Amino acid sequence: MSITSKRCPSHSNISPSLATPVEMLIQLATFANRNEPPRKSRGRVDIILVKAGRGGKTVTVVQNFVGIGLPEKEKLAKEMQKTCGVGGTVKEGRIEIQGDKREEVARILTKAGQCR
């Protein structure tokens, strides 16, 4: 006696009693992620540490944004300043944050969907 899984031609749902374990896991994963918005990465950004030409002070610079305008950069910069507890600015399309805050900046950018 052989049991095969059957699919209704008009629906893509699988009957749980006839599904293979793999199909059930796929269905469960799809159901679990249904309520979450898909996470999109908007490309690569560079997070660099700059010391030259700043009087010996260290600055974290975020540059090479893709598909992001000045208002969103200013919003990200403000969030970075607040989270890191330091000053910063947006200059020439780059975000500059005072001090070595690369890890905190990377975490904020990941949360905002700028990088993974």
ChimeraX attribute file (.defattr): number of C-alpha atoms within 10 A of each C-alpha:
attribute: neighborCount
match mode: 1-to-1
recipient: residues
	/A:1	3
	/A:2	3
	/A:3	8
	/A:4	9
	/A:5	12
	/A:6	11
	/A:7	13
	/A:8	9
	/A:9	7
	/A:10	6
	/A:11	7
	/A:12	8
	/A:13	12
	/A:14	16
	/A:15	14
	/A:16	12
	/A:17	8
	/A:18	14
	/A:19	18
	/A:20	14
	/A:21	10
	/A:22	9
	/A:23	15
	/A:24	16
	/A:25	12
	/A:26	11
	/A:27	15
	/A:28	12
	/A:29	11
	/A:30	11
	/A:31	11
	/A:32	10
	/A:33	10
	/A:34	10
	/A:35	8
	/A:36	8
	/A:37	7
	/A:38	8
	/A:39	12
	/A:40	12
	/A:41	14
	/A:42	16
	/A:43	13
	/A:44	13
	/A:45	15
	/A:46	13
	/A:47	18
	/A:48	15
	/A:49	18
	/A:50	17
	/A:51	14
	/A:52	10
	/A:53	8
	/A:54	9
	/A:55	7
	/A:56	9
	/A:57	12
	/A:58	17
	/A:59	21
	/A:60	20
	/A:61	24
	/A:62	23
	/A:63	17
	/A:64	14
	/A:65	17
	/A:66	11
	/A:67	8
	/A:68	12
	/A:69	10
	/A:70	13
	/A:71	9
	/A:72	10
	/A:73	18
	/A:74	18
	/A:75	12
	/A:76	18
	/A:77	23
	/A:78	19
	/A:79	14
	/A:80	24
	/A:81	19
	/A:82	12
	/A:83	12
	/A:84	17
	/A:85	12
	/A:86	13
	/A:87	14
	/A:88	21
	/A:89	16
	/A:90	18
	/A:91	12
	/A:92	8
	/A:93	15
	/A:94	18
	/A:95	23
	/A:96	23
	/A:97	26
	/A:98	19
	/A:99	18
	/A:100	18
	/A:101	21
	/A:102	17
	/A:103	10
	/A:104	13
	/A:105	23
	/A:106	19
	/A:107	15
	/A:108	18
	/A:109	18
	/A:110	16
	/A:111	13
	/A:112	15
	/A:113	14
	/A:114	21
	/A:115	17
	/A:116	15
